[in-house]
Amino acid sequence: MSGKLNIVDLAGSEKVGRSENEANTKKEGNLINQSLSQLQLVVKQITTKKEHVSYRDSLLTEFLCDSLNGNFMTSVLVTAS
């Protein structure tokens, strides 16, 4: 028996106002939001049993493809403030 552990850290956009590099921090925050939105769409496609699931639309969903497509047991832990 084997397993796979994916650890994804999407933190970084919470300090936009205090950052000296505000433009890049905002861009990073936008990319994080896009990845999370794409993850939401993929999970929705999986749960509604769509024939085609677009994993390649985001690096996050492409990275988590094995875990999301039913080959592994998947748990999600989210910490937000």
DSSP file (Angstrom, degrees, kcal/mol; ACC not computed):
  #  RESIDUE AA STRUCTURE BP1 BP2  ACC     N-H-->O    O-->H-N    N-H-->O    O-->H-N    TCO  KAPPA ALPHA  PHI   PSI    X-CA   Y-CA   Z-CA
    1    1 A M              0   0    0      0, 0.0     2,-0.3     0, 0.0     0, 0.0   0.000 360.0 360.0 360.0 139.0    0.0    0.0    0.0
    2    2 A S        -     0   0    0      2,-0.0     2,-0.3     0, 0.0     0, 0.0  -0.895 360.0-162.9-132.9 164.3    1.3    3.5   -0.8
    3    3 A G        -     0   0    0     -2,-0.3     2,-0.4    69,-0.1    69,-0.0  -0.879  10.5-140.1-140.7 171.6    0.1    7.0   -0.2
    4    4 A K        -     0   0    0     -2,-0.3     2,-0.5     2,-0.0    -2,-0.0  -0.999   8.7-161.7-139.4 133.2    0.6   10.5   -1.5
    5    5 A L        -     0   0    0     -2,-0.4     2,-0.5     2,-0.0    -2,-0.0  -0.971   5.6-170.1-119.0 121.8    0.8   13.7    0.6
    6    6 A N        -     0   0    0     -2,-0.5     2,-0.5     2,-0.0    -2,-0.0  -0.951   1.0-172.4-111.0 126.4    0.3   17.1   -1.1
    7    7 A I        -     0   0    0     -2,-0.5     2,-0.5     2,-0.0    -2,-0.0  -0.976   6.5-178.3-119.1 119.4    1.0   20.2    0.9
    8    8 A V        -     0   0    0     -2,-0.5     2,-0.6     2,-0.0    -2,-0.0  -0.973  11.1-162.5-122.6 124.4    0.1   23.4   -0.8
    9    9 A D        +     0   0    0     -2,-0.5    -2,-0.0     1,-0.1     0, 0.0  -0.922  14.4 171.2-108.8 113.7    0.7   26.8    0.8
   10   10 A L        +     0   0    0     -2,-0.6     3,-0.4     2,-0.0    -1,-0.1   0.093  38.2 123.0-106.9  21.6   -1.3   29.6   -0.8
   11   11 A A        +     0   0    0      1,-0.2    -2,-0.1     2,-0.1    21,-0.0  -0.335  27.3  84.1 -79.3 163.0   -0.5   32.3    1.8
   12   12 A G    >   +     0   0    0     -2,-0.1     3,-0.5    17,-0.0    -1,-0.2   0.142  65.2  82.5 137.1 -22.0    1.1   35.6    1.0
   13   13 A S  G >   +     0   0    0     -3,-0.4     3,-0.8     1,-0.2    16,-0.1   0.520  69.7  84.1 -91.2  -3.5   -1.5   38.0   -0.1
   14   14 A E  G 3  S+     0   0    0      1,-0.2     3,-0.2     2,-0.1    -1,-0.2   0.608  86.1  55.3 -77.4  -9.2   -2.6   39.1    3.4
   15   15 A K  G <>  +     0   0    0     -3,-0.5     4,-0.8     1,-0.2     3,-0.3  -0.126  64.6 126.8-113.5  37.1    0.1   41.7    3.9
   16   16 A V  T X4 S+     0   0    0     -3,-0.8     3,-0.7     1,-0.2    -1,-0.2   0.917  73.7  48.9 -61.6 -45.3   -0.5   43.8    0.8
   17   17 A G  T 34 S+     0   0    0      1,-0.2    -1,-0.2    -3,-0.2    -2,-0.1   0.787 115.2  43.5 -67.5 -28.6   -0.8   47.1    2.7
   18   18 A R  T 34 S+     0   0    0     -3,-0.3    -1,-0.2     3,-0.1     2,-0.2   0.474  92.1 104.2 -95.9  -3.5    2.4   46.6    4.7
   19   19 A S    <<  -     0   0    0     -4,-0.8     3,-0.4    -3,-0.7     6,-0.0  -0.555  60.7-150.7 -84.4 142.4    4.5   45.3    1.8
   20   20 A E  S    S+     0   0    0      1,-0.2     2,-0.6    -2,-0.2     3,-0.2   0.722  99.6  55.8 -77.2 -22.1    7.2   47.4    0.1
   21   21 A N     >  +     0   0    0      1,-0.2     4,-1.9     2,-0.1    -1,-0.2  -0.538  69.1 157.7-107.8  63.3    6.6   45.5   -3.1
   22   22 A E  H  >  +     0   0    0     -2,-0.6     4,-2.3    -3,-0.4     5,-0.2   0.832  65.5  55.3 -63.3 -38.3    2.8   46.1   -3.3
   23   23 A A  H  > S+     0   0    0      1,-0.2     4,-2.0     2,-0.2    -1,-0.2   0.925 111.3  43.4 -63.8 -45.7    2.4   45.5   -7.1
   24   24 A N  H  > S+     0   0    0      2,-0.2     4,-2.5     1,-0.2    -1,-0.2   0.866 112.4  53.7 -68.8 -35.0    3.9   42.0   -7.0
   25   25 A T  H  X S+     0   0    0     -4,-1.9     4,-2.2     2,-0.2    -2,-0.2   0.899 109.6  47.6 -66.7 -40.3    2.0   41.1   -3.8
   26   26 A K  H  X S+     0   0    0     -4,-2.3     4,-2.2     2,-0.2    -2,-0.2   0.901 111.6  50.8 -65.5 -40.4   -1.3   42.1   -5.4
   27   27 A K  H  X S+     0   0    0     -4,-2.0     4,-2.1     2,-0.2    -2,-0.2   0.915 110.2  49.8 -63.1 -43.1   -0.4   40.1   -8.5
   28   28 A E  H  X S+     0   0    0     -4,-2.5     4,-2.2     1,-0.2    -2,-0.2   0.904 109.6  51.6 -61.6 -42.4    0.4   37.1   -6.3
   29   29 A G  H  X S+     0   0    0     -4,-2.2     4,-2.2     1,-0.2    -1,-0.2   0.889 108.7  50.9 -61.9 -40.5   -3.0   37.5   -4.5
   30   30 A N  H  X S+     0   0    0     -4,-2.2     4,-2.2     2,-0.2    -1,-0.2   0.902 109.7  49.9 -64.2 -41.2   -4.8   37.6   -7.8
   31   31 A L  H  X S+     0   0    0     -4,-2.1     4,-2.2     2,-0.2    -2,-0.2   0.883 109.7  51.3 -65.4 -38.2   -3.1   34.4   -9.0
   32   32 A I  H  X S+     0   0    0     -4,-2.2     4,-2.3     2,-0.2    -2,-0.2   0.928 110.3  49.0 -63.0 -45.3   -4.0   32.6   -5.7
   33   33 A N  H  X S+     0   0    0     -4,-2.2     4,-2.2     1,-0.2    -2,-0.2   0.887 110.3  50.9 -62.6 -39.5   -7.6   33.6   -6.1
   34   34 A Q  H  X S+     0   0    0     -4,-2.2     4,-2.4     2,-0.2    -1,-0.2   0.909 110.2  49.8 -64.1 -41.9   -7.6   32.4   -9.7
   35   35 A S  H  X S+     0   0    0     -4,-2.2     4,-2.3     1,-0.2    -2,-0.2   0.905 111.6  48.0 -63.4 -42.0   -6.2   29.0   -8.6
   36   36 A L  H  X S+     0   0    0     -4,-2.3     4,-2.1     2,-0.2    -1,-0.2   0.878 110.9  51.2 -67.4 -37.1   -8.8   28.6   -5.9
   37   37 A S  H  X S+     0   0    0     -4,-2.2     4,-2.0     2,-0.2    -2,-0.2   0.912 110.8  48.3 -64.8 -41.6  -11.6   29.5   -8.3
   38   38 A Q  H  X S+     0   0    0     -4,-2.4     4,-2.4     2,-0.2    -2,-0.2   0.888 109.0  53.5 -66.3 -38.2  -10.3   26.9  -10.8
   39   39 A L  H  X S+     0   0    0     -4,-2.3     4,-2.4     1,-0.2    -1,-0.2   0.908 107.6  51.9 -60.7 -41.5  -10.1   24.3   -8.0
   40   40 A Q  H  X S+     0   0    0     -4,-2.1     4,-2.2     1,-0.2    -2,-0.2   0.914 109.8  48.9 -60.3 -43.8  -13.7   25.1   -7.1
   41   41 A L  H  X S+     0   0    0     -4,-2.0     4,-2.5     2,-0.2    -2,-0.2   0.897 110.8  50.2 -64.2 -40.3  -14.7   24.5  -10.8
   42   42 A V  H  X S+     0   0    0     -4,-2.4     4,-2.4     2,-0.2    -2,-0.2   0.925 111.1  48.2 -64.4 -44.9  -12.8   21.2  -10.9
   43   43 A V  H  X S+     0   0    0     -4,-2.4     4,-2.5     1,-0.2    -1,-0.2   0.899 111.9  50.5 -62.8 -39.5  -14.5   19.9   -7.7
   44   44 A K  H  X S+     0   0    0     -4,-2.2     4,-1.6    -5,-0.2    -2,-0.2   0.909 110.4  49.4 -63.9 -42.2  -17.9   21.0   -9.1
   45   45 A Q  H  <>S+     0   0    0     -4,-2.5     5,-2.5     1,-0.2    -2,-0.2   0.886 112.3  48.7 -63.7 -38.9  -17.2   19.1  -12.4
   46   46 A I  H ><5S+     0   0    0     -4,-2.4     3,-1.3     1,-0.2    -2,-0.2   0.927 111.5  47.9 -66.7 -44.8  -16.1   16.0  -10.5
   47   47 A T  H 3<5S+     0   0    0     -4,-2.5    -1,-0.2     1,-0.3    -2,-0.2   0.769 111.9  49.2 -71.5 -24.8  -19.2   16.0   -8.2
   48   48 A T  T 3<5S-     0   0    0     -4,-1.6    -1,-0.3    -5,-0.2    -2,-0.2   0.320 112.4-121.2 -94.4   8.4  -21.6   16.5  -11.1
   49   49 A K  T < 5 -     0   0    0     -3,-1.3    -3,-0.2     1,-0.1    -2,-0.1   0.873  42.2-178.2  57.0  45.1  -19.9   13.7  -13.0
   50   50 A K      < -     0   0    0     -5,-2.5    -1,-0.1     1,-0.1     3,-0.1  -0.423  30.7-131.2 -68.7 149.1  -18.9   15.7  -16.1
   51   51 A E  S    S+     0   0    0      1,-0.2     2,-0.5    -2,-0.1    -1,-0.1   0.906  93.6  43.1 -69.1 -41.5  -17.1   13.7  -18.8
   52   52 A H        -     0   0    0      2,-0.0     2,-0.5    -7,-0.0    -1,-0.2  -0.921  66.8-170.0-112.0 127.3  -14.3   16.2  -19.2
   53   53 A V        -     0   0    0     -2,-0.5     2,-1.7    -3,-0.1     3,-0.2  -0.970  20.5-138.3-114.9 125.2  -12.6   17.8  -16.1
   54   54 A S    >   +     0   0    0     -2,-0.5     3,-0.9     1,-0.2     4,-0.1  -0.536  40.7 153.3 -88.3  75.7  -10.2   20.7  -16.9
   55   55 A Y  G >   +     0   0    0     -2,-1.7     3,-1.1     1,-0.2     7,-0.2   0.812  66.6  63.9 -68.7 -30.4   -7.3   20.0  -14.6
   56   56 A R  G 3  S+     0   0    0      1,-0.2    -1,-0.2    -3,-0.2    -2,-0.1   0.456  76.9  85.4 -80.2   0.1   -4.8   21.8  -16.8
   57   57 A D  G <  S+     0   0    0     -3,-0.9     2,-0.3     1,-0.1    -1,-0.2   0.624  99.5  28.2 -75.6 -11.2   -6.4   25.2  -16.5
   58   58 A S  S <> S-     0   0    0     -3,-1.1     4,-2.2    -4,-0.1     5,-0.2  -0.997  71.0-132.0-148.2 144.6   -4.4   25.9  -13.3
   59   59 A L  H  > S+     0   0    0     -2,-0.3     4,-2.3     1,-0.2     5,-0.2   0.863 109.8  55.5 -63.1 -34.6   -1.1   24.7  -11.9
   60   60 A L  H  > S+     0   0    0      2,-0.2     4,-1.9     1,-0.2    -1,-0.2   0.947 110.9  41.7 -64.1 -49.1   -2.8   24.0   -8.6
   61   61 A T  H  4 S+     0   0    0      1,-0.2     4,-0.3     2,-0.2    -1,-0.2   0.845 114.1  52.5 -70.4 -32.3   -5.4   21.7  -10.1
   62   62 A E  H >< S+     0   0    0     -4,-2.2     3,-0.8    -7,-0.2     4,-0.3   0.906 110.6  48.5 -66.6 -40.3   -2.8   20.0  -12.4
   63   63 A F  H 3< S+     0   0    0     -4,-2.3     3,-0.3     1,-0.2    -2,-0.2   0.866 116.5  42.4 -64.8 -37.6   -0.7   19.4   -9.3
   64   64 A L  T 3X S+     0   0    0     -4,-1.9     4,-2.0     1,-0.2     3,-0.4   0.310  81.9 110.5 -92.6   8.1   -3.6   17.9   -7.4
   65   65 A C  H <> S+     0   0    0     -3,-0.8     4,-2.1    -4,-0.3    -1,-0.2   0.889  76.2  49.8 -52.7 -48.9   -5.0   15.9  -10.4
   66   66 A D  H  4>S+     0   0    0     -3,-0.3     5,-0.8    -4,-0.3     6,-0.4   0.880 114.2  45.7 -59.6 -38.8   -4.1   12.5   -8.9
   67   67 A S  H  45S+     0   0    0     -3,-0.4     3,-0.4    -4,-0.2     5,-0.3   0.799 116.4  44.9 -75.3 -28.5   -5.7   13.3   -5.6
   68   68 A L  H  <5S+     0   0    0     -4,-2.0    -2,-0.2     1,-0.2    -1,-0.2   0.737  98.4  68.4 -89.0 -23.6   -8.8   14.8   -7.2
   69   69 A N  T  <5S-     0   0    0     -4,-2.1    -1,-0.2    -5,-0.2    -2,-0.1   0.362 114.9 -96.9 -87.1   9.5   -9.7   12.2   -9.8
   70   70 A G  T   5S+     0   0    0     -3,-0.4    -3,-0.1     2,-0.2    -2,-0.1   0.480  96.0 108.4  99.6   2.2  -10.6    9.4   -7.5
   71   71 A N  S   <S+     0   0    0     -5,-0.8     2,-0.3     2,-0.0    -4,-0.1   0.669  82.1  35.0 -83.9 -16.4   -7.4    7.4   -7.3
   72   72 A F  S    S-     0   0    0     -6,-0.4     2,-0.4    -5,-0.3    -2,-0.2  -0.906  87.3-103.6-133.3 157.9   -6.6    8.5   -3.7
   73   73 A M        -     0   0    0     -2,-0.3     2,-0.4    -3,-0.0    -5,-0.1  -0.728  46.1-158.1 -78.1 131.4   -8.4    9.4   -0.5
   74   74 A T        +     0   0    0     -2,-0.4     2,-0.4    -6,-0.1    -6,-0.0  -0.946  19.8 176.6-124.1 133.0   -8.4   13.1   -0.2
   75   75 A S        -     0   0    0     -2,-0.4     2,-0.5     2,-0.0    -2,-0.0  -0.970  15.1-151.6-127.0 147.1   -8.8   15.5    2.7
   76   76 A V        -     0   0    0     -2,-0.4     2,-0.5     2,-0.0    -2,-0.0  -0.980   6.3-168.3-122.2 128.9   -8.6   19.2    2.6
   77   77 A L        -     0   0    0     -2,-0.5     2,-0.5     2,-0.0    -2,-0.0  -0.974  10.2-174.4-115.7 122.9   -7.5   21.3    5.6
   78   78 A V        -     0   0    0     -2,-0.5     2,-0.5     2,-0.0    -2,-0.0  -0.966  10.2-172.3-121.5 130.1   -8.0   25.1    5.3
   79   79 A T        +     0   0    0     -2,-0.5     2,-0.3     2,-0.0    -2,-0.0  -0.990  17.4 167.7-118.0 128.4   -6.9   27.7    7.7
   80   80 A A              0   0    0     -2,-0.5    -2,-0.0     1,-0.1     0, 0.0  -0.972 360.0 360.0-139.1 151.2   -8.2   31.2    7.1
   81   81 A S              0   0    0     -2,-0.3    -1,-0.1     0, 0.0    -2,-0.0   0.333 360.0 360.0-134.9 360.0   -8.2   34.4    9.0
